[in-house]
Amino acid sequence: MPAVSRRAFLSTGLLWSACLPMAMLTAQGGLVATATPVWAAHRPRRPRVYTRSDWKADPPRSKAEVLDRAPDRLVVHHTATANTGATDLDAAFRLSRTIQRYHMKHNGWEDIGEQFTVSRGGYVMEGRNRSLPAVEAGKHVMGAQAADHNDHTLGIETEGTYTSCLPPDRQLSALTALLAWLCDAYELDPHEAIVGHRDLNRTACPGDRLYAYLPRLRDDVARRLGGRGDGRAEPPPPRLALPAGPYEGGPYEGAALIGDLPLEHGPAVGPHDLSR
């Protein structure tokens, strides 16, 4: 019997379990047990994701555009904010509200830009409106987080500034769990899909230390998926060299960290992006 993807199987409406053999419909409507596919045996659970209602998001100016396809890249950012010692859940909620206010009032966007945020305390928050149900449906919400690439990339904000240090262990653990769930939901190879913001735009984001950690992060995500992916099947996205800085205005504002402008971490919306 030919191999069947998880998405194709789910589209039949059948219920299945990662612990049981897969069942397929016969032409007569019966069920035939087949070998459990690899993806069924290594499905990560969805991490706890605090919704916009949980962190009391402001209403967006408009509903986010939902594309009837999956993203092909998961973009890791850092927020370029202080590496705060406040790591409780209330601090995580305040972070999301602060980012949303900045994106809507300072940047003039319709809503918070990224789809998910991971706090230094290891809490995962839904970002742009409709993001969580879109993932669960295998679809993609257009964000504002990677200029000229928002139609095919999903963005994750990692709270902090990671130019000279790594995120705390609990934050890295939460980021790994979130990425594993997203790779599973979208059937992505983590070695191909997980990139840093600087792979797509002229920016220092997600910081030198966190960017250098991405190969290990991809491997850790792959292990959670049962070893899915043997490495990139295609060359990585082009690495854009930074022109001479500093960047205090213009299209590359945020390419070098700006101490008096929090929440600037590089270009998030470009001339080819249709929505903000």
Disulfide bonds with the S-S distance in Angstrom:
none
